[in-house]
């Protein structure tokens, strides 16, 4: 079996090929490593460590997420495990890291960290090449703890097929209270982590970032121009068009030149469809796969898609979308956004830093003047913002190999990383120096009682935290529980508020989103070729339709587009996905 994979944490895409003969790490196996004075076979505590709540920590009402506790060790005898990790300058030496040392005392587990060097160029593929070589060598550690982790297809290959990774279902049930809590809080985390054979080969990382789920739907508008021209925030496609016309023709930056850019993207790799199409149909973006009453379908051959292209073409023909939007790099867009005189009116971008610098040491940095345009009402008042319900789940971050003589202890050690204090120390550094618990009355990003406060500039200095590596359980409530100063809000708070106002109310229901799918190796191979061919064609034609090189208003041109998609075997592409969807673990 093979799987279609989601883009993992840090937005890297990693390869799955085993590279024979590549350089590897020597002596990874737990049987040959470690301090000879330490036991390699400690005895696990049945049921998991005992926990006592930390009463110094305040939680908002209805809080869902990791809890801070005082824990007993995971083993009655000190044990040693070997863990392969990525080299990271922010962490420094894993074997001398402050959090690692604290966590060893808490768990009674000594860890020999084996660092895999990551190249400066294309670092993730370099990491996985070396990790795959370790797997091919047979000289295995107890644990691989990677960020980004193994893809779903790699878990299937090394777990279900080659049996290099062990299933964790029984260990989780018998020894891992924090994992069980996470699965209870976020049932989809368990579903996504479960392979087609019904087994779980990974402890997942969870990062429930509220604003991230809206992703590329966001369009930012320069509020001072709206104010100067006496315009209100647009709510419909027609109102948006009128605002763009005013930005283009009424010299809102006041320099007497027609240099205003009404509507553009953060760069040539960002497309207009993620925002505009939401006025016509639910559009999740590439590869544009959706569910319609349990049937797998695509958006790019629907009448609503054509209407969206017609609208974008109309904007382009009026000069409201500059042609260089399709060739400009993000660096070039940043130069425009940071120009002394503002020239960017509206920008389709992930967040401010994609088109203007986030500078906090100014009295009023420019980025704060860009606010989100809500999903616009289209025909019959329709509007739907794309919301990624599966974004929080990152599988493959933590796996236990068949070489481990103490898999229960190795898994319990990972389970302990989900605890709130462990998460805080791993992500933010040393308690009392880099962060502290919030005081009563301090408010978080969402305006409720805060849980914690960062008292330095994140990330902590090297050697004090694991930054974003390891296992995290960062729920939505946890992330929004960061204490903020209402008079000087962080960009995280502003990003939360913009997303909550402009997109969250219009999000689609989860039953419309296609979840990760399992495929046979033969189906996966067929799908890969089809998907590349179809996606490239859709992207190419999107640009041609917007620019008018192919007229979206011309029935002949549109039918030719549909005909080409059919010749590319779109029906077979959908059939493969449909079969996989129907057979996925429930």
N, C-alpha and C positions, 0 to 999 in steps of 0.2 A: 504493500500500500504506500501511496505517496499522498501528500497534502498540499493544498494551496495555502501559502503562508501570508500572514499579515506583516506589515513593516514593523520590526521590533523597536524596542526602546532606543532612543537617540536617533531614530529615523534612518538607521543603516539597513542595507540589504546585504545579507550574507549568503555565500555560496554553500552548497551542500556536498560538493564532490570531495571524495577522499583522495588526497594527494599522496601517492605512493613515493617513498624515497625522500620525502621532504625532511628537513631537520626537525628534531623533536627534543623533548625534555628527557633527560636520563633520570632513572630512579624515582619515578612517580608513585609506584605501588606502596601502599601503606605497610606492607610486610617488610619492606627494606628501608624505611625511613624513620626518622624521629629520634628523639633523645632516648638512649638506652635505659635511662632511669625511669622512664614513663611507661605505664602499661598501655599496650596497643589494643587491649581487649576489655576495657572497662565494662561494668554491668549497668545496663540501662534501668532507669526508674520506671517501673510499670505504670502506665497511665499518664506518664509525663511528669515534669517537675511541679511541685506545689506552688501556688501563687497566692500572694497577699497583696491586695490593692494598695497603691501608693496614694495616701490621703492628701498629699500635697498638691495633687493635680486636680484642676477644675475642668468640668466638661459642660458644654451647652446642653440644654434640654434636647432629648431625642438623639443624642450623639451616637453615630455608627462609625466604628473604626477601631484601631488598636488601643489597648488600655495599658497604662503604666502599672507595673507590679514589681514586687520583690519576689524572686524565685529561688527555689532550691536548685542545686545542680542537677544536670540531666543524667549524671552517672554517679554511682556510689564509689567507684574507684576512678582515679584520674586516667583519662584515655588520650590517645593521640590519633589524629587523622591527618591525611594529606589532601590538600585542596588546591586545584589548579585555578589560577585567577589571571586576569589581564593586567599587564603592567600599566600603571597610571601615575603620572607625575603629581597629580593632586593627592594621591594616597601616600606617596613616598614608598618606603619599604613596607610591604604587607607584614613582614615578620617583626617590625618594630613600630607598628602603628598604635596610637593611643586607644582607639576603639577596640582593636583586636585584643590588646592586653586586658582591657576592662572586661570584654566578653569572655575571655578565657577564665578569669576569676569567677564570673557568674555561672558558667556552665560546667567548670571542671574538665574542660576539653582543651588540650593543647593542639594547636594546628601548625603543621609545616606547610606554609604557603609556597607553591611553586608558580613563579610569575612567568607568564608568556609575554615575550617582548612583542610590542605592536609597532609596525612601521609607521613612519610619519605620513606616508602617502598610502591612501586606500587601506587604512589601518584595520578596519573590521575584516575584510577579506584576508588580510595577512594573518590576523589572529586566528580565524577559523581554519586557514590552511594548516597552521601549526597544531591546532587542537585536533583536527582530523588526522594529522600524522601521528599524534599520540595514540589516538584510538586505533589506528592501523597497526601500530607497533605492538599492542597488547600489554604495554607497561602502564597500567592504569592507576590513577589516584583513587582515593575514596570518593571524592566529590569533584565535579566541575562546577565552579560558580562563576558565571560569565555575564557580562553586560556589554552588548546585547547577547542573549543566550542562544541556545540551539533553536533552530526553526522547528515548526511542527513536523516537516518532512524528515528532518534529522532525528527527532525523537522517535518517529515511526521506524526509521531505518535502524538506529542503534538500540532502540528499546524492543519493539515488537518483533523485528526481523532478526537482528544479530544478537540480541540478548546481552548487550554490553551494559545497558542501564537496567536497573532492577525496578520492578513495579513497587510503588509506595503505598498502595491502598491500605493494606493491613497495618503498616507502620503508622500511617496517619491516624487510622481509627484507634489504635492502641496506645500511641505515645505522643501525639502532636496536638495539644489543645489549641494552640494559636492558629494552626492551619485549619482546624475544624471551625474555629471562630470566623476566620476569613471566608471559608466556604459558606457558612451560615449567613454572614453579612452580605456576601456577593455570590449567590448561587451560580451565576454565569462563569465565575472563576473556575469552579469545579467542572462545569460542562466543557469549557474551552480546553481545560487541561487533560481531559479524558480522551484517550486514543480510541480508534475504532474497535480495538479488542477489549474495551471496557477498563483498561488499566491506566493508572496515572504514573508517569515516569518523571514528573517534575514537580517541585514546589514553585508556584508561579510568583512573579513579582506583580504587585498591584499599585498602579499610579492613577487614581481617579481624579484627573485634572478637569475641572468643570469647563473652563474656557477652551481647553484642547479639543473637547468633543465637538465644538462648532467648527473648529479648524479653518478650512479654506473658504468657508461661506462668507467670511467677513469682508465688508467694504467700509473704508474709512473716509470720512468727509471732513473738510476743514471748516470748523464751526465759525471762525471769525469772518469768513466770506459769506456764509449764510446770514450772519448778524448784520454785516455791512450792507448787504443788498436787500435786507428786510424779508428774507425768505425763511419759510419754516422747513423743518426736517421732512423730506419727501416720504410719503407712505405708499404711493402708487407708481407704476411705470411711467405714466404721463407726467406726474409731478417730478419724478427723477429726471426725465428728459428736459423739462423746463428749467430745473436747477442747473443742469449741465450747460444749457444754452446761455444762461445768465453768467455762469463762470467763464464761458468762452468769449463772450461779447461785451461784458460790462466792466472790464478791467478791475476786478475786485482787489488785486494786489496794489493798485494805484500807481504803477510805474509808467503809465502811458504807452505800454507796449502790449501787443497781443501775444503774450508768452505763457498764458495760463493753460495748463493741461487739465481738461475737464474730467476725463475718466481714463484710467490706465491700470496696469497691474504692477506688482512688485518686480516683475522681470519676465523675460520671454518664456520661462518655464512655467509660469502661472497662467491659467486660462480663465476666461470670463464666465464660463458656464456654471461654475459652482455657486455663484450668487444669482445671476440673472435667471437661470433655468428654474429656480425655486418659485418663480412667479407663474410657472406654467405646469410643472410636474415635480415630483420628488426626484432629486438628482444627487446621488451620493458621490459623484465624481469617478475618475478612473478606477476600475474598468467599467463603471456604469451599470453594474449588475444589481438588480432589485428583486423583491418578491411581490407577487400579485396573487393574493389568496393561495399561497403555497406554491405558486408556479414561478420558476426562475425566468426573469425577463431582463431586457436592457432598455435604457431610456433613449438612446441616440437614434432610434428609428421611429419615434412616436411623433404625432402631430404637434404636441407641445414642444418638443425639441426644435422642430422646424420654426414654430412661432418665436421661440427664444432667439434663434439665429436671425430671423427676420428683424426682430427688434434691435439686436446688436448691429446688424448691417445698416439699419436706419440711423443709428447713432454715429456709425463710422462715416456714412455718406455726408453727414452734417459737420464733420470735422470734430466731433465730440470724443472720439477715440483716435489718438494719433497712430499712424502706421508703425512707428518705431516701437510700439508696445509689443510687437511680435518679434523684435530683434534685440531690444535693449536688455542688457544684463542687470542683475540686481544691484551691482556696484554702481552702475550708471544711474539707476533710479535713486539710490541713496544720495548721490551727488546732487540730483535735482531736489530731493527732499530737504537737504541741508543747505541749499543755496541761501544767500543772505536775504533775498526777497522770495517769499513763498511763491511757488508756481504749481504745486500739485493740489488739485481740487478734490478729487476722489480717487482712491486707490484700492484695488482688490488685492489684499495682502493678509498674511497670517496674523501678524501684529505689527506694532509700530516699527520695530527694529529692522523690518524688511524694506522700509522706504525712508526712514528718518531716524537719526540717532536718539537713543534714550539717554538723556543727560539729566541727572537728578540734582546736580549742584548749582543749577540756575534757579532764579526766583520763579520763573514760569517757563519751563522748557516747552519747545514747540510741539513735541509729540502729544502733550496733554490736550492740545486744541483739535486733534483729530479724534472724532467720535464715530461710532458705528452707525451706518445706515441700516435700518431694519429690513428684513426680507420684505420685498415690495409686493403689494397687491397687484395681481395680474388679472386676466379675464375672469369675470364673475367673482372678483375679490379673492381668488385663490392665492395662497402663499404658504410655502412649506420650506423650513430651514432644515438642511441635512444635519443630523445628529448621529455621532458614532457611539453606539451603545457598547461596542466591544473594545473600544480603545483602551480601557484601563488595564487589560489583561495581557501580561507579557510572559509567555511560557518559555521553558527551556533555560531559565536563569540558574537553576539549581538541580543537578541530577546526581544520583548515587550510582556508582558502578558496581559490577559484579565482583571486583577485586576487594571490596570492603569487607573486612572480617567483623565489623561492628556497624552494620547499616542502620540499626535502630538509633544508635548514638549519633551517627553522622546526620541522620534526618532530624533528630531532636535538636541537634545543634543548629541546623538551618531553621527549624520551627521557631526557636527562640529569637531569631532576628526580626520576627513580626511584632514582638512586644513594643509598646509605644516608646519606652525609654531606650530600647535598643535601636529603634528606627531613628529617634532623635540624635543619639550619639553617632550612629553610622552616617547619617546624612548631614548633620550640622556641627559635629565636633564635641568638644569637651563641655560638660555641664558646668554652668557657673561662669565660664569664660567666653564661650562662643554662643551659648543660648541659656535660657532659664525657663522655668514654668511661669505661666501668666498669673498675674494677681487678680483678685476679685475686682470686677468692674472694668478691666481692660477688655477691649472689644476686638474681635477678629475681623477678617476680611468681609464676612457676611453680616457684620454688625452684632453678632451674638457674643456671649462670653468667650474670650480667647482661651486657648489651651497652652500655648507656648510663645516665646518671643525670641527672635534672632537678635543678639546684642552685638554682633560683629557684621562684617560684610561677607556674605556667602560667596564662594565656599570658604570653609575654614582653611587655615594654612596647612600645607602638606604635612602629613604625619599625624593629623588630629582626627580625621574622619575617613570614611570610605566614599565620600561624595555621593555619586549615583550608582556605584557598583554594589554588588551583594544583593541581598533580598530586602525589599521594602514592602511595607503595607501602609501606603499613604492614601487613605480614604478621602473622599470629598470633604467630609466634616473635618478631618485632620488638617487638610491643606487650608481650608477656610478658617481654621482655628489659630492661624498666625496673628499675633497681636500687631495692630497697626495704629499709627498716629492719625486720627481723623483730620488733623490740620495739614498733615503732610503725607497723603496716601501714597503707597508704593504703586508701581505700575501693575503689580499683580491684582491689587484691589480694583483699579480702574478697568483692567481687562475683564475681571469677573463682572463688574457692574455693567459694562457695555454688552457683554455676551448675554447676561441675564435679561437685559432690557430688549435687545434687538433680535435675538435668535431663539433663545430657550422657549419663549411662549409659542413659537411656530414650528417647533421640531416635529418630525414625523414620528409615528408610532414604531416601536421596535419590530413589529411583525413585517414591516416593509423592508427592513435591512437584511441582506443576505449574510449569514454568519460564516466563519471559517469552515471549509469543506474538505472532506477526505476523498481521495481518489486512488484508484489503482495506478501502478506505475505506467501502464499503457495509456490510461486515460489522461494522466498528468502530462505525459509526453505530447499527446495530441493537443491537449488544451494549451500548452505553452506556445506551440507554433501558431495555433489559431488566434490566441489572445494578442500576441505581438503584432500579427498581421492586421487584425481588426482594430486594435487600439491605435496603431500608427495611422491607419487610414482615417479613423474618426477624427483624430487630432488634426491631421492635414486638411481634411475637408472642413473642419470647424473654422480654421483660419481662412480658407478660401471663401467660404460662405460669408463670413463677417466682412472680408475685404471686397466682396462682390466679384471675385475672380470666377466664382460659380454663383449664380443668382439664386438665393433661397426662395425668392418669389416666383421663380420659373418652375412650373410643374415638371417640365422635361428634365431640368437639372436635378431636381429633388428625386424624381423616379430613377434617374441614372445612379444617383447615390445609393438608393435603396437596393437597386439591382446589383450593384457591385458588392454590397454587404452580403446579399444572398449568395453570390458567386463565391464569396470567401467562406462559405459554409457556416453562416451564422446559426442556422437551425441545428447543426451538429454541435456547435459550441454551446448552445443553450441546453441541448439534450444531455451532454456530459455533466453540466452543472446540476441539472434537474435530478439525474440519477444519484449524484453525490449528495445532494440535499436530502433526498428521501431516505438515504441509508446512514445519515450522520447519527451519532449517539445522542439520545434524548436525555 
